[in-house]
Amino acid sequence: SLAHSSTAVPPYSTRRVVHRGREFFSAQVQPAGHGAPVPPLVLLPPVGVGIDRAFYNRLHQEWHALGSPAAMHSYDLLGTGDASPKPRRFYSPEVWAAQLDDYLREHVKTPSVLVVQAGCFRAPSR
């Protein structure tokens, strides 16, 4: 259970990703462990002041404790975390949907499971 969570930091890499040649965001990728192939998880953080990919750090720890049955990706939505530039107003859901579509196509490259916290989020389904 999460109450007995390991505090070990799971192995992952953090990479800077260029979105459409002008905007940058960071993605944290935890590789899959050994075993049967399982679709990767792509974690989308909730939108809010001060919320970024670190929202899922505890889940990354638990996933690692389970042996990382699948790769896990968590990234900053444009305008959040260490993404740049920082706009004076929020990006629209359409911009974030395009970011997700590009990330899935260019970095995940396989069917995946989206994990979304809060609200409805219309995601591309290619």
C-alpha positions in Angstrom: 0.0 0.0 0.0 1.0 3.6 -0.4 1.2 3.9 3.4 4.2 1.5 3.4 5.8 3.1 0.4 9.5 2.7 -0.3 11.3 6.1 -0.5 13.9 4.7 -2.9 14.3 6.9 -5.9 13.4 4.8 -9.0 15.8 4.8 -12.0 14.6 7.3 -14.5 16.0 9.8 -17.0 14.9 13.4 -17.4 15.1 14.9 -20.8 14.3 18.3 -22.3 11.9 18.0 -25.2 11.4 20.6 -27.9 7.8 21.1 -28.9 7.3 22.4 -32.4 10.7 24.0 -32.6 10.1 26.8 -30.0 8.9 25.6 -26.7 10.6 23.3 -24.2 9.4 21.0 -21.4 10.9 18.2 -19.4 9.9 14.6 -19.4 10.7 12.0 -16.8 10.9 8.5 -18.2 11.1 5.4 -16.0 12.1 2.3 -18.0 10.1 -0.9 -17.9 11.4 -3.8 -15.8 11.8 -7.3 -17.2 8.8 -9.4 -18.0 5.8 -9.5 -20.3 5.3 -6.5 -22.6 2.8 -4.1 -21.1 1.8 -0.8 -22.7 3.7 2.2 -21.3 1.9 4.6 -19.0 1.8 8.3 -19.8 0.9 10.5 -16.8 -0.6 13.9 -17.4 -0.5 16.2 -14.3 -3.5 18.2 -13.3 -3.5 21.8 -14.2 -3.0 24.2 -11.4 -0.7 26.7 -9.8 2.6 25.0 -8.9 1.7 21.6 -10.2 4.0 19.8 -12.6 5.3 16.3 -13.4 6.6 15.9 -9.8 2.9 15.4 -8.9 3.5 11.7 -9.8 6.8 11.1 -7.9 5.1 8.9 -5.3 3.5 6.8 -8.1 6.9 6.5 -9.7 8.3 5.1 -6.4 5.4 2.6 -6.0 5.8 1.5 -9.6 9.5 0.9 -9.1 8.7 -1.1 -5.9 6.4 -3.3 -8.1 9.2 -4.0 -10.5 8.2 -1.3 -13.1 5.9 -3.6 -15.1 5.8 -1.0 -17.9 7.6 2.1 -18.9 6.2 5.2 -17.2 6.4 8.8 -18.7 5.4 11.9 -16.9 6.0 15.4 -18.3 5.4 19.0 -17.8 2.5 20.6 -19.7 3.5 23.7 -21.6 3.5 26.6 -19.2 4.1 24.5 -16.1 7.0 23.1 -14.2 10.3 24.0 -15.9 8.7 24.3 -19.3 9.5 27.5 -21.2 8.6 30.1 -22.1 6.2 30.9 -19.3 3.1 32.6 -20.8 1.2 35.4 -19.1 -1.9 33.3 -19.4 -2.7 29.5 -19.5 -2.3 27.6 -22.7 -5.6 26.2 -24.1 -6.6 22.5 -23.8 -6.1 22.3 -27.6 -2.4 23.3 -27.2 -1.9 20.6 -24.5 -3.7 18.0 -26.7 -1.3 18.8 -29.5 1.6 18.5 -27.1 0.3 15.1 -26.0 -0.2 14.0 -29.5 3.4 15.0 -30.5 4.9 13.4 -27.4 3.1 10.1 -28.0 4.1 10.0 -31.7 7.7 11.2 -31.3 8.8 9.7 -27.9 6.4 6.9 -26.8 5.9 5.5 -30.3 3.5 2.7 -29.2 0.0 2.4 -28.0 -0.1 3.5 -24.3 -2.3 4.0 -21.3 -3.0 7.6 -20.4 -3.3 8.4 -16.7 -5.1 11.7 -16.1 -5.9 13.4 -12.8 -9.1 15.4 -12.7 -11.6 16.6 -15.2 -12.2 15.4 -18.7 -9.4 15.7 -21.2 -10.0 14.9 -24.9 -6.9 13.2 -26.1 -6.0 12.2 -29.7 -6.6 8.5 -30.4 -4.3 7.6 -33.3 
